[in-house]
């Protein structure tokens, strides 16, 4: 699925199953909540925290997909074409960081 297809699919789902978009502020709060769930899994799976019983059924892929869903909702309701936005973002990063990371002593093995 392309990003464009994902935006259309989420929009269709929202307008049929979801009834309507939550407002932007609600979606922003939901995004923060979903990112927190990703952080919780990362802290336990790759960090030093141990899993709680309530965390054991959480799947990183599912939580990342939740983050993507809310980001797509925000993009759709604010008129952002994520395909074009990502292209521009990568171009900017490429121009800005052409040698930055290669020259970073901290990243050299």
C-alpha positions in Angstrom: 0.0 0.0 0.0 1.4 3.4 -0.9 1.1 6.4 1.4 -1.6 7.9 -1.0 -3.5 4.6 -0.8 -3.2 4.6 3.0 -4.6 8.1 3.2 -7.6 7.2 1.0 -8.2 4.0 2.9 -8.1 5.7 6.3 -10.4 8.4 5.0 -12.9 5.8 3.7 -12.8 3.9 7.0 -13.3 7.1 9.0 -16.3 8.1 6.9 -18.0 4.7 7.1 -17.0 2.8 10.1 -15.6 5.6 12.2 -18.5 8.0 11.4 -16.3 11.1 11.4 -12.8 12.4 12.2 -12.2 13.4 15.8 -11.1 17.0 15.9 -7.4 17.9 15.5 -6.8 18.5 19.2 -8.3 15.1 20.1 -6.2 13.4 17.4 -3.1 15.2 18.7 -3.8 13.8 22.2 -4.4 10.4 20.7 -1.1 10.6 18.8 0.8 11.4 22.0 -1.0 8.4 23.7 0.0 6.0 20.9 3.6 7.2 20.8 3.7 6.6 24.5 2.6 3.0 24.0 5.4 2.6 21.4 7.8 4.0 23.9 6.6 1.6 26.6 7.2 -1.4 24.4 10.7 -0.1 23.3 11.7 0.6 26.9 10.7 -3.0 27.9 11.9 -4.9 24.9 15.1 -3.0 24.1 15.7 -1.0 27.3 16.2 -2.0 30.9 12.6 -2.1 32.1 10.8 -5.4 32.6 7.4 -6.2 31.2 4.4 -5.9 33.4 1.7 -8.5 33.0 -0.5 -5.9 31.3 2.2 -5.2 28.7 3.0 -8.8 27.6 0.3 -8.9 24.9 1.4 -5.6 23.3 2.9 -5.9 19.9 5.3 -3.2 18.6 4.0 -3.5 15.0 0.4 -2.9 16.1 1.3 0.1 18.2 3.4 1.6 15.3 0.4 1.0 13.0 -1.7 2.9 15.6 0.7 5.8 15.4 0.6 5.8 11.6 -3.2 5.7 11.6 -3.5 8.8 13.7 -0.8 10.6 11.7 -2.8 9.8 8.6 -6.0 11.1 10.2 -4.3 14.4 11.1 -2.8 14.7 7.6 -6.2 14.0 6.0 -8.1 16.5 8.1 -5.6 19.2 7.6 -5.1 18.7 3.9 -1.5 17.4 4.0 -0.4 15.1 1.2 2.0 12.8 3.1 3.7 11.5 -0.1 4.7 15.0 -1.2 5.5 16.0 2.4 7.8 13.0 2.9 9.5 13.7 -0.5 10.2 17.3 0.5 11.4 16.3 3.9 13.9 13.7 2.5 15.2 16.3 0.0 15.7 18.8 2.8 17.5 16.3 4.9 19.6 15.2 2.0 20.7 18.7 1.2 21.2 19.7 4.9 22.9 16.6 6.0 24.9 15.6 2.9 28.1 15.2 4.8 27.0 15.8 8.4 26.6 12.2 9.5 29.5 10.9 7.5 31.7 13.5 9.2 30.4 12.7 12.7 33.1 11.1 14.7 30.5 9.7 17.1 29.1 7.6 14.3 32.4 6.1 13.1 33.0 2.5 14.2 
